[in-house]
Amino acid sequence: MLEDIRTKMTRIVQKRKLCDGWKQNYCPFLKAKFD
């Protein structure tokens, strides 16, 4: 039970980190492109 919750939490954290990195990498690029 606890292991399932732990694995789910780590997956969510990893996804959030990926999204944050994606935003940091592409947001300035997209802004520069559209400005």
PyMOL commands that set and color helices and strands:
alter all, ss='L'
color gray80, all
select helices_A, chain A and resi 2-34
alter helices_A, ss='H'
color red, helices_A
deselect
rebuild
show_as cartoon
